Amino acid sequence: MSAGPPRVETVELAPGYRIPRIVRGGWQLAGGHGDVIADQAVADMRAFVDAGLDTFDCADIYTGVEAMYGRFNALQQAAGRAPLKVHTKFVPDFDDLARVDEAYVRRIVTRSLERLKVARLDLVQFHWWDYAVPGCMRAALALAALQRENIVAHVGGTNFDTPHTREMLDAGVPLVSMQVQYSLLDRRPARALVPLCRERGVQLLCYGSLAGGFLTDVWLGRPEPAELTNRSLVKYKLVIDDFGGWAAFQQLLAALRAIATRHGVSIAAVATRWVLQREAVAAAIVGARYARHLPDTLSVFGFTLDAEDDARLAPILAAHPGPEGDTYALERDKVGRHGRIMKYNLNKD
């Protein structure tokens, strides 16, 4: 008799608010990564919820995704079931930053409520493109005010570096989480942000753990691509370049394959498990358009990495520290390699 899938691990992100340690990501549903069959994507949400992965990530700037989750929530409501736990974002356009005030914040949050078809947002994660533009703390405090009104249950951040995370906390913004890019290839959060999070009780929600699909068996032994099919792959190929290039990346994949074979899982499962075992990490955000990779995703909960696995990875990671600096610093440089590919005004798009 089959033992069935492993039990889903959960974590208390805030007092009384528990989530699975895998959050289903929504970026791939925004349409910039290939065609999306909306009806199938909405129907497949049922499989994630039934498997215990009932928490979904999205953003106000992910075109159509909040509304897609709202369609599923309407079906849940009609069937007398609870809505999804949704972690959305508040990401004012770069060109709007100087005009962001309390009314602007309320308008965007109200729009998210309407799209998601809920009375209260579970978690709103705040992002600010340019620290040089005044208003960041005012916007964060406006979100905190909406929390006091019970319009927002919890407040988090997205892609803030360590000094500005500390500044928000010191200003009284009740951050429960910070969403950051964190993977075997990109370990910037560990340098300064993780110690702050440990000190102040903030937990990390990590995206990019599979580097847009690069940290999978698909890329093992393949030649370096001359062309890439979407912006996500372009973004993470830059991270691979910063890690040490294609040869170093293949060395890492080979080590991950050996570890995966030892545990009877995929490279993707090992890469995700590695992130989950980092300090201060609450959950990994795993992107998916549909449910076909759900069994592989759930396999993450069936094993742990041990000292033997760490010893196999340690020399590779020591030789290749990856992207430099604090969290998201490279991406904030609009003329740099990472910043040039970003889209800064997606609400208008």
Backbone torsions as a table, in degrees:
resi	resn	phi	psi	omega
1	MET	NA	134.5	-179.5
2	SER	-68.3	140.0	178.4
3	ALA	-76.3	-12.6	-178.7
4	GLY	79.6	177.4	-179.0
5	PRO	-68.5	154.1	178.7
6	PRO	-66.2	157.5	-179.7
7	ARG	-68.7	134.5	-179.0
8	VAL	-69.9	127.8	174.6
9	GLU	-76.9	143.6	178.2
10	THR	-126.8	166.8	179.9
11	VAL	-146.8	145.5	174.7
12	GLU	-86.1	106.7	-178.8
13	LEU	-75.1	-33.1	176.0
14	ALA	-149.1	160.0	-179.5
15	PRO	-52.6	121.1	179.7
16	GLY	82.0	1.6	-178.5
17	TYR	-124.4	105.2	-175.5
18	ARG	-111.9	137.2	-179.4
19	ILE	-132.0	158.7	171.6
20	PRO	-69.4	156.2	-177.5
21	ARG	-81.5	-0.9	166.2
22	ILE	-117.1	121.7	176.2
23	VAL	-106.2	131.9	-178.5
24	ARG	-77.3	119.9	-177.9
25	GLY	-80.0	156.0	-176.8
26	GLY	-116.9	-1.3	-174.6
27	TRP	-60.9	-38.3	-177.6
28	GLN	-68.2	-16.0	177.8
29	LEU	-83.3	-6.6	-175.8
30	ALA	-78.0	-8.4	172.9
31	GLY	98.2	-7.5	-179.5
32	GLY	-87.5	5.8	-176.4
33	HIS	-123.6	18.3	-176.7
34	GLY	123.8	166.7	-178.3
35	ASP	-62.1	143.0	178.2
36	VAL	-118.3	125.4	174.2
37	ILE	-90.0	98.6	-169.8
38	ALA	-60.4	-42.1	-178.5
39	ASP	-61.5	-41.7	178.8
40	GLN	-68.1	-40.8	-179.6
41	ALA	-61.2	-42.8	179.1
42	VAL	-66.8	-43.9	179.2
43	ALA	-62.3	-37.8	-177.8
44	ASP	-71.6	-16.8	176.4
45	MET	-59.5	-30.5	178.6
46	ARG	-58.5	-39.8	-178.6
47	ALA	-64.8	-39.6	178.4
48	PHE	-64.6	-46.3	-179.0
49	VAL	-62.9	-44.8	-179.5
50	ASP	-63.5	-28.5	179.5
51	ALA	-81.0	-6.6	-178.9
52	GLY	100.7	0.3	177.6
53	LEU	-97.3	80.3	-171.2
54	ASP	-101.1	11.5	-178.1
55	THR	-118.3	126.9	-172.8
56	PHE	-123.2	141.0	178.1
57	ASP	-103.5	145.3	173.8
58	CYS	-159.4	-164.5	179.0
59	ALA	-158.2	155.8	175.6
60	ASP	-60.2	-26.1	-176.6
61	ILE	-94.0	-1.9	175.5
62	TYR	-82.1	102.9	-170.3
63	THR	-53.8	117.5	173.4
64	GLY	82.2	-7.0	-171.4
65	VAL	-77.1	-42.9	176.7
66	GLU	-58.0	-41.6	179.1
67	ALA	-65.6	-34.8	177.8
68	MET	-65.0	-44.6	175.4
69	TYR	-63.1	-36.3	177.4
70	GLY	-62.2	-37.4	176.3
71	ARG	-60.3	-43.2	179.4
72	PHE	-67.4	-40.4	178.5
73	ASN	-61.7	-35.3	177.2
74	ALA	-64.4	-39.4	176.6
75	LEU	-65.1	-41.1	177.5
76	GLN	-60.9	-45.3	-178.8
77	GLN	-63.1	-41.7	-179.9
78	ALA	-64.1	-28.9	-179.3
79	ALA	-93.1	4.0	179.6
80	GLY	74.2	24.5	-179.1
81	ARG	-109.0	161.7	-178.4
82	ALA	-70.9	148.4	175.5
83	PRO	-70.7	168.6	172.6
84	LEU	-60.6	151.2	162.0
85	LYS	-82.7	119.7	-175.0
86	VAL	-119.7	127.2	172.8
87	HIS	-102.6	102.9	178.5
88	THR	-101.5	-173.3	-177.5
89	LYS	-135.1	159.9	170.0
90	PHE	-118.0	106.4	-175.1
91	VAL	-127.2	87.7	178.4
92	PRO	-65.4	142.7	179.1
93	ASP	-58.5	147.9	179.1
94	PHE	-53.2	-44.6	-176.2
95	ASP	-72.0	-11.2	-179.5
96	ASP	-98.7	-7.1	-168.8
97	LEU	-53.7	-42.6	-177.3
98	ALA	-67.2	-16.3	-177.9
99	ARG	-103.6	2.8	-177.0
100	VAL	-74.8	120.3	175.5
101	ASP	-133.9	-171.6	-177.2
102	GLU	-60.8	-37.8	-179.8
103	ALA	-66.6	-38.8	178.3
104	TYR	-62.1	-46.3	-179.6
105	VAL	-61.1	-45.9	-179.6
106	ARG	-62.1	-39.1	-178.9
107	ARG	-63.8	-44.2	-178.6
108	ILE	-69.0	-41.0	178.6
109	VAL	-64.2	-41.2	178.1
110	THR	-63.0	-39.4	177.1
111	ARG	-61.9	-40.8	178.3
112	SER	-64.3	-41.2	176.3
113	LEU	-57.6	-45.0	-178.1
114	GLU	-67.2	-42.9	179.9
115	ARG	-64.2	-42.3	-175.2
116	LEU	-82.3	-13.1	179.4
117	LYS	60.7	49.8	176.8
118	VAL	-132.8	161.2	179.6
119	ALA	-89.6	-19.2	-178.8
120	ARG	-149.0	140.5	179.3
121	LEU	-86.7	129.8	-177.3
122	ASP	-64.3	-45.6	-178.7
123	LEU	-151.7	126.6	173.3
124	VAL	-111.9	123.2	-176.4
125	GLN	-106.7	121.3	-170.0
126	PHE	-94.3	134.3	176.6
127	HIS	-128.3	142.3	178.2
128	TRP	-133.7	122.4	-171.4
129	TRP	-69.0	-38.9	-168.2
130	ASP	-136.8	110.6	-178.8
131	TYR	-64.9	-21.4	-179.1
132	ALA	-72.8	-17.9	178.4
133	VAL	-88.1	120.5	-179.3
134	PRO	-61.8	154.8	174.5
135	GLY	118.8	-9.1	-176.5
136	CYS	-59.4	-50.4	-177.6
137	MET	-68.1	-34.4	178.4
138	ARG	-63.8	-41.4	178.9
139	ALA	-66.0	-41.4	179.4
140	ALA	-63.3	-41.9	178.6
141	LEU	-68.2	-29.0	175.4
142	ALA	-65.5	-37.9	175.0
143	LEU	-64.3	-40.8	177.8
144	ALA	-62.0	-35.8	177.5
145	ALA	-65.5	-38.5	177.3
146	LEU	-67.9	-29.0	174.1
147	GLN	-65.5	-41.7	179.2
148	ARG	-64.9	-25.7	176.4
149	GLU	-83.4	-1.7	-179.1
150	ASN	68.2	22.5	173.0
151	ILE	-84.8	-32.3	177.5
152	VAL	-120.7	129.8	-179.9
153	ALA	-79.3	-43.8	-177.0
154	HIS	-141.8	151.4	-179.7
155	VAL	-116.5	134.5	174.5
156	GLY	-133.7	179.4	176.1
157	GLY	-121.6	167.5	177.8
158	THR	-137.5	118.7	170.8
159	ASN	65.7	27.0	173.0
160	PHE	-82.9	143.5	174.8
161	ASP	-78.5	178.3	-173.3
162	THR	-65.9	-48.3	-179.0
163	PRO	-59.5	-40.3	-177.2
164	HIS	-77.9	-27.2	171.2
165	THR	-63.8	-45.5	178.0
166	ARG	-61.7	-40.8	-179.3
167	GLU	-61.7	-42.4	178.3
168	MET	-63.5	-44.7	179.7
169	LEU	-62.1	-42.9	179.6
170	ASP	-65.8	-27.9	179.3
171	ALA	-79.9	-5.8	178.4
172	GLY	97.3	10.4	176.1
173	VAL	-75.5	121.0	-171.6
174	PRO	-82.3	64.2	-178.2
175	LEU	-65.0	128.4	172.1
176	VAL	-101.0	-19.0	-174.9
177	SER	-151.4	160.0	170.7
178	MET	-134.4	123.0	177.6
179	GLN	-89.4	126.5	-175.3
180	VAL	-142.1	158.5	171.2
181	GLN	-78.8	125.8	-175.8
182	TYR	-152.1	122.5	-179.6
183	SER	-158.0	175.5	173.2
184	LEU	-57.4	-30.4	-179.1
185	LEU	-84.1	-30.0	-174.9
186	ASP	-129.0	101.2	-174.5
187	ARG	-112.4	26.0	-178.7
188	ARG	-56.4	-39.4	-178.2
189	PRO	-57.9	-29.3	-175.6
190	ALA	-67.0	-21.1	-172.1
191	ARG	-71.2	-46.6	-176.0
192	ALA	-137.5	-34.6	-175.6
193	LEU	-68.0	-42.3	-178.7
194	VAL	-59.9	-46.9	176.7
195	PRO	-57.9	-38.8	176.9
196	LEU	-64.4	-44.0	-179.6
197	CYS	-61.5	-40.7	178.2
198	ARG	-63.0	-40.0	-178.7
199	GLU	-68.5	-36.6	-170.7
200	ARG	-109.4	4.0	175.5
201	GLY	75.9	25.8	176.5
202	VAL	-97.0	139.0	-179.9
203	GLN	-110.6	153.0	-177.0
204	LEU	-96.9	136.2	168.4
205	LEU	-110.4	118.5	-164.5
206	CYS	-110.4	125.4	173.0
207	TYR	-107.9	169.9	179.1
208	GLY	73.1	14.9	-177.1
209	SER	-63.6	-25.9	176.7
210	LEU	-106.0	9.3	178.0
211	ALA	50.8	49.8	176.7
212	GLY	66.3	17.7	-179.1
213	GLY	103.6	-5.3	177.1
214	PHE	-67.2	-35.5	-178.7
215	LEU	-85.8	61.7	178.6
216	THR	-141.7	168.6	178.8
217	ASP	-63.0	-22.6	-177.1
218	VAL	-56.8	-35.7	-172.2
219	TRP	-96.0	-4.1	-179.5
220	LEU	-66.4	124.3	177.7
221	GLY	78.9	2.4	-180.0
222	ARG	-86.2	148.5	176.8
223	PRO	-69.3	159.3	178.6
224	GLU	-61.0	128.9	-175.7
225	PRO	-71.7	139.4	176.6
226	ALA	-83.0	-31.0	179.2
227	GLU	-134.2	150.1	179.6
228	LEU	-124.0	146.2	-166.6
229	THR	-88.2	-14.7	179.5
230	ASN	-151.8	168.2	-174.4
231	ARG	-66.9	-29.8	177.9
232	SER	-62.6	-45.8	178.7
233	LEU	-65.3	-38.3	176.6
234	VAL	-60.1	-45.2	-179.6
235	LYS	-58.7	-48.2	-174.9
236	TYR	-80.5	-21.1	172.6
237	LYS	-65.6	-34.4	175.1
238	LEU	-62.9	-37.0	177.3
239	VAL	-66.0	-41.0	176.4
240	ILE	-60.8	-42.1	177.7
241	ASP	-59.7	-42.3	179.2
242	ASP	-70.0	-27.6	178.0
243	PHE	-67.5	-28.7	-179.4
244	GLY	144.9	3.0	177.1
245	GLY	96.5	179.8	-171.1
246	TRP	-66.4	-37.2	-179.6
247	ALA	-64.9	-43.2	177.7
248	ALA	-64.9	-39.0	178.0
249	PHE	-62.2	-43.8	178.5
250	GLN	-65.3	-35.1	175.7
251	GLN	-61.9	-42.8	177.7
252	LEU	-63.5	-45.6	179.9
253	LEU	-60.3	-40.1	179.2
254	ALA	-62.6	-41.3	177.5
255	ALA	-65.3	-40.4	178.9
256	LEU	-65.8	-35.7	178.6
257	ARG	-65.3	-39.7	177.8
258	ALA	-63.0	-42.2	178.5
259	ILE	-66.4	-42.6	-179.9
260	ALA	-62.0	-41.4	178.3
261	THR	-62.0	-41.5	179.6
262	ARG	-59.3	-36.6	-176.9
263	HIS	-98.8	-4.3	179.2
264	GLY	71.5	36.0	-178.3
265	VAL	-132.5	-172.7	179.6
266	SER	-94.5	165.3	172.6
267	ILE	-58.8	-40.3	-179.9
268	ALA	-59.6	-41.1	179.7
269	ALA	-64.7	-41.0	179.4
270	VAL	-65.5	-44.1	-179.6
271	ALA	-62.2	-39.4	178.7
272	THR	-69.8	-42.6	179.9
273	ARG	-61.5	-37.9	178.6
274	TRP	-58.2	-44.8	179.7
275	VAL	-64.9	-43.5	-178.3
276	LEU	-62.1	-25.3	-179.4
277	GLN	-91.1	5.6	176.0
278	ARG	-80.9	153.1	179.8
279	GLU	-64.1	139.4	176.1
280	ALA	74.2	2.7	-179.4
281	VAL	-85.7	121.9	175.3
282	ALA	-85.8	-45.9	-173.9
283	ALA	-156.2	158.2	171.7
284	ALA	-106.6	139.5	178.8
285	ILE	-97.8	115.3	-176.3
286	VAL	-109.4	116.6	-178.0
287	GLY	-72.9	143.2	178.6
288	ALA	-161.1	132.7	171.6
289	ARG	-82.3	-38.2	-176.3
290	TYR	-134.5	-173.2	-172.0
291	ALA	-99.9	8.4	-172.4
292	ARG	-66.7	-23.8	178.9
293	HIS	-97.3	11.1	-176.0
294	LEU	-59.8	-44.8	178.7
295	PRO	-58.2	-39.7	178.5
296	ASP	-66.6	-39.0	177.3
297	THR	-60.8	-45.0	-178.7
298	LEU	-66.9	-23.9	-179.6
299	SER	-63.4	-17.6	177.8
300	VAL	-57.4	-29.9	-176.2
301	PHE	-87.2	2.9	-176.3
302	GLY	-98.7	2.2	-178.7
303	PHE	-157.4	166.9	172.2
304	THR	-131.8	152.5	175.4
305	LEU	-82.9	137.3	-175.5
306	ASP	-117.9	-170.4	-175.8
307	ALA	-62.0	-35.6	178.4
308	GLU	-64.1	-41.4	177.9
309	ASP	-65.7	-44.9	179.5
310	ASP	-60.0	-38.9	-179.4
311	ALA	-66.0	-32.5	178.0
312	ARG	-69.7	-35.9	-177.1
313	LEU	-85.1	-28.7	-169.4
314	ALA	-54.5	-47.9	-177.7
315	PRO	-66.6	-32.4	179.1
316	ILE	-68.4	-46.3	-178.7
317	LEU	-67.8	-35.5	178.3
318	ALA	-65.8	-36.9	-179.6
319	ALA	-77.2	-18.2	-174.6
320	HIS	-134.1	83.9	-177.6
321	PRO	-69.3	-15.1	176.0
322	GLY	84.3	-163.3	-176.7
323	PRO	-54.8	143.9	-176.0
324	GLU	-89.2	161.8	170.0
325	GLY	89.4	-169.6	-178.6
326	ASP	-83.9	172.3	-179.0
327	THR	-55.6	126.7	172.7
328	TYR	65.0	10.9	-179.3
329	ALA	-65.8	-40.9	-179.9
330	LEU	-63.4	-39.4	-177.2
331	GLU	-71.5	-21.0	-179.9
332	ARG	-80.3	-12.2	178.4
333	ASP	-83.7	101.8	-171.6
334	LYS	-67.0	-19.4	179.5
335	VAL	-102.1	-2.5	179.3
336	GLY	-81.7	173.7	-177.6
337	ARG	-58.9	-41.6	-177.8
338	HIS	-77.8	-40.8	-176.3
339	GLY	-71.1	-30.2	-175.8
340	ARG	-63.9	-23.6	-177.5
341	ILE	-93.9	-2.6	-178.1
342	MET	-76.5	153.9	172.1
343	LYS	-110.8	122.4	-167.5
344	TYR	-104.5	-5.5	-176.7
345	ASN	-134.4	54.6	-172.9
346	LEU	-74.1	-22.3	174.9
347	ASN	-62.0	-40.2	179.1
348	LYS	-69.7	-35.0	178.1
349	ASP	-64.1	NA	NA
